[in-house]
Amino acid sequence: MFSILNLIDLILNIYTWIIIAVVIMSWLIGFNIINGHNDIVRQIRYALYRITEPVLGPIRRILPDLGGIDISPLIALIAIWFLRSLLWEYGPRLFV
């Protein structure tokens, strides 16, 4: 049964890195380091957007307007960290 906990933990870990990739890509496009109109960059950005928007979208709707600063990835990363902590604290008790 620990394999299920490991799988859930792995999925949350991969999602954490995807959120970090979204943040880095938005910085690179925002500072004109990479061209946002390039087809490959646009496809990668769209794929990352489609993966992360179901989580980040509701967080953005709840947060107040901070004048162009988006802290929804930070809140999502804190929530994922909290879920992983709960998973390993209470998960083994569920399978005993």
Steps between C-alpha positions, in 0.01 A plus 500: 500500500797732534534487123175700475641762737820512297303542177293787643817660636670467161204660321500791745877537457472508120217754524723715722767507229240581236384801703863611537544466122193719442641770728842492335350507151282799589809683628699417189221622274433804719863613486524426124769236546302255287257596226140426597396501134727209409291193409686258729494741794131565441421127494696432820337797669153384392564144625624627836203737521254215434662285769518767771192713439254262675694560822625855457178643351281459811782635718524810277125560528517491882803727536462878492660701219862564590582724207654255258666274754374144480557307821270212409794268416648568843172414671465187286854390592428554870179296465686219323767501771225479763327212317826307471563553870151374587544208264807371680372584847157339476525283189669199664228491765233455232657180373561324832 
